[in-house]
Structures are given as structure tokens and as C-alpha cells.
Amino acid sequence: MRDADAKSRSLGYAHWPEHRRQPEQGLGQCRSLGYAHWPERSYVNEQAKSLEQVNDANQVVDRAALLDLRFDATTSIVAAAELDKGYFTQLSARTNDDGTPLVPADLPADKKAQYIYLVHHEGANGAAQILKGTLTDARAEGLLKNHVADADKRQAMIDAHDGSAAKAYTAYCGSTLSSA
């Protein structure tokens, strides 16, 4: 076993779906530390430059060391918060087909947190599909498979939602928005 794999397992990442793993590293991949997402003035960029993992032209110099920033608690937390803020801003700019905003204006903090939780897990596009009701059964089946390992439980969820994987996944995610 590689040291990186041992570190990953010790931090609880071994159960992550294969698509969320860094193929060449065997590590759990956190979307918030996918370097391509980060603008020059982000915390991750500043950290990476100060540690000489990224050069002044924002080119990755040491990919393995950059990926290891996932295991630094402060960097991981700030990276996720910055990414979530960006996704929430994107989602807040979107509207329903009738022109009404997907995210109501002037939400109290607890309601806003529910939407941020959704974009944290689904990204702006996925959250918009769930909120608009445009998530397809085909996409939802893959998402359910990633989140619910037991095939019988997944099928029971789909069956309980009129045979619709999209409705089942929306309900699975929607418990955080149930009172939004």
C-alpha cells in the first residue's frame, strides 16, 4: 500500500466512489481542491504559490504536493467555502422558466445554508436541475448509485417515487430544502 493510500484511508476517504478518486494518486479527490476551479486570488492559489506548488504564471509545478493540500484542514475548509460561495452566486443568478429566481432573495441564514449545502454537493448546474425539476432519470440513476451503494435500497427509493430515479434523487437531496 502506498503512503498516500494509507493517509487517504486513515482520513475516511477509502469509501469515496471511484469517480471521486485521483486516478494517478489513489487519493480521494475533493472537488474543492480541483486546481482548475480556482481564480488567482483564491486562498488555495495563494497557499500554492507560497509553497511553490504553482508558479507566477499559475502553472502547477508540483501536482502531488498541491493535491496534498486537501489534507490541510484550513486549506480544505477555506477552499470548500470559496467554491460554495461561487456556486451559490451562480445559482442565485438563475431563474425558473417564468423568470422567478431559483433562490429567493433575502433568505435568512438558515434557509441560505440549505441552498449552499445543495450547491456544495451538486454544483450550480446540478442544483439548478434539482430545483427546476429538470434532472433526468438517466443522470439521477448514476447519482443514486454514487450515494446509495445497496442496489435494493436504490431500487426501493425509485419505486417509492413512481419509478422515477429523478424524483428519488431529488427527494434524497431535497430533505435539506424541505422547508425552504
CORHUMO-V353368 format. One record per pair of residues at least 24 apart in sequence whose ideal C-beta (glycine too) atoms are under 8 Angstrom apart, sorted by the first residue. I is the first residue (numbers start at 0). J is the second residue. Records with the same first field share a line. If there is no record, write none. Layout:
# CORHUMO-V353368
I->J  J
This chain:
# CORHUMO-V353368
1->25
6->70
10->70
16->145
18->145
21->66
24->63  66
26->66  69
27->69
28->66  69
29->69  75  78  79
30->82  122
31->75  78  79  81  82  83
32->65  66  68  69  74  75  78
34->59  65
36->82
37->78  81
41->78  81
42->74  77  78  81
43->68  74  77  78  81
46->71  74
79->119
82->119
83->115  118  119
86->118  119  122  123  126
87->111  114  115  118  123
89->118  123
90->114  118  123  126  127  130
93->123  127
95->131
96->131
101->127  130  131
110->178  179
113->175  176  178  179
114->176  179
116->175
117->172  175  176
120->172
121->172
129->168  169  172  173
130->176
132->169
134->165  168  169
135->165
136->163  164  165
137->164
138->165
139->163  164  165  167  168  169
140->164
142->168
143->167  168  171
146->171
147->171
